[in-house]
């Protein structure tokens, strides 16, 4: 189904008003992009919310999705807006990486509910069609369908696929929030979620006959763990896998396959947690960023998990841009050591809070194994 084009004149007129605001007004009214989904419901009816939404429309590509790593709330000059309009027709880097596309769609939906301006609904639906169209037949999503190499892999990295699945699930099952989405698209979203969850289960890595967790990327054809950039090797993910487990635990009345997948992943997290070590930041003017990341012994430190674990040994692995695997963070060159997240604490709340609550609700006590065993 085709959506109507959005009158650029309407968008630019709204943006022009914001661009002439005084510096004092800008500092008091402007909301940064990373705060745009953290506002009270009434705020999405405001002029500032619409100003940002109109800029989000400017950044939307003709493919229907959005590029990544852009502050879409920062005020644009007239020259910047014109450059965007000229450039967007040639761009094909729509992506779900780093929160792109599904974040913009969530924002537009909230502003549409607050303003009922049709241009926001139309842009949302164009984005929805993009997400539905790029899903692989096996249920996975690429980081971007328009680039070559690792962006074509099924991407759990930075919670890309889980972010898309949550949005589509909400569209399919929360019609009060997405009443403007017609039944056909809602049914397609529901089918996409079902296929996506099946893909998640198929991608769970089996080691010596036991399910573990997930790689940050999986091959789009074989579903096997796959590498990305030179320093992102085939591995078990101690970071992204935590969100995959949380997604599975959000399924009501989970069937045995889901229960087994969750329990197996939780057991793996318990097995590989790192205790007695703490990551600290030390000032070091001699290094590119002026600081260093150092691992020190600390018996009182909370548990840590490595971002990447070697499949089969569960040893934490680290890697620089040279592509050579190391087994300690100190061996990595300073640029990558300080420029990447190598450890995470995210699984701690999964083990201590989320899993116990989920287990108490869905698993009879006699059938709930201790994940630490």
Residue, then its C-alpha position, 0 to 999 in steps of 0.5 A: x500500500x502506498x503512503x502519501x508524500x509529505x509536503x516539505x513546505x509544511x515541514x520547513x515552515x515549522x522548522x523555520x519558526x524554531x530556528x529563529x528562537x532566542x538562545x534563551x528559549x532554545x536552552x530552556x525548551x529544546x529536548x535532546x534526542x536521547x531524551x525524546x522518549x522519556x517525556x511525559x505524555x502531554x509533552x508530545x502535544x507541544x510545539x517542541x515535540x512537533x519541531x523534532x518530529x518534523x526534523x525526523x521526517x527530514x531524516x527519513x530516507x526514501x527507502x522508509x527507514x532512517x540512518x544511524x548515529x544522528x542527533x535528530x533533535x538538534x536545531x538545523x540551519x536552512x543550509x543543513x535542511x536543504x542539504x538533507x533534502x538533496x542528499x536523502x534521495x541518494x542515500x540507502x543506508x536505512x538501518x536498525x543499528x544503534x536504535x535507528x528506525x524503530x526509535x524514530x517510529x516510536x517517537x513519531x507514533x507518540x507525537x501523532x497521538x498527541x497532535x493527530x497530524x497526518x504527516x507523522x502517521x504517514x511517515x510511521x507507516x512508511x517506516x513500518x512497511x520498510x521493517x516488514x519488507x526487509x525481514x528475511x524469510x527465516x524471520x531475522x532482520x539485517x542491520x541494513x539490507x542495502x549494504x554489503x558484508x556484515x550488515x546483511x547478517x541477522x543482527x542482535x548487536x546493540x539490541x537491533x533485532x530485539x528492538x524491532x521485535x518489541x515495536x512490532x509486538x506492540x503494534x500487533x497487540x496494543x491497538x489502543x496505542x497504534x489505533x492508526x495502524x490498519x488491520x492488514x499491517x497489524x496482522x503482518x506485524x504479528x506474523x513478523x513477530x512470530x517468525x522473528x521469535x522462531x528465528x531467535x530460538x533457531x539461532x541459540x548456539x548449541x555447545x556440546x548438546x546444550x543451548x547457551x546464548x547468542x552471537x552478536x550476529x548470525x549468518x542470514x542463510x545458515x543462522x550460524x554465528x558470524x563475525x562483523x568488524x575486525x574486532x567483533x569475532x564469532x563468539x557468545x555474547x555476554x551483552x546482547x544475549x541478556x536482552x534476547x533472554x529478556x525478550x523471550x521472558x516477555x512472552x505470555x504463557x511461554x511454551x516449553x521451547x521458550x522456557x528451555x531456551x531461557x533456562x539454558x541461557x540463564x544457566x550459561x550466564x551464571x556459569x561464565x560470570x566474572x567475580x573479584x574483578x572491577x573495570x576502572x577508568x584511569x586518567x592517562x594524557x598520553x593515550x588518544x582519549x586521555x584515559x585508560x580502561x584497567x581491570x583490577x582485583x577487587x573481592x567486593x566488586x559486583x559480577x561482570x560479564x565479558x562482551x565476547x566469549x570464545x565458543x567451546x571454552x567460555x574464555x573472554x576474548x578481546x580484539x583490536x583492529x588487527x583482528x588478532x584475538x587476545x585473552x586480556x583487555x590489557x593486550x588490546x591497543x589503547x584506541x580499541x581498549x578505550x573505544x569499545x564496551x568490553x564488559x557489561x553488568x547487564x546480566x546481573x539484574x537478569x539473574x537477580x531480579x528478572x529471572x526469579x520473577x519470571x520463574x516464579x510466575x511460569x515454572x512450577x517449583x518442582x520443575x525450576x532448576x537452579x541455574x547455578x548448577 
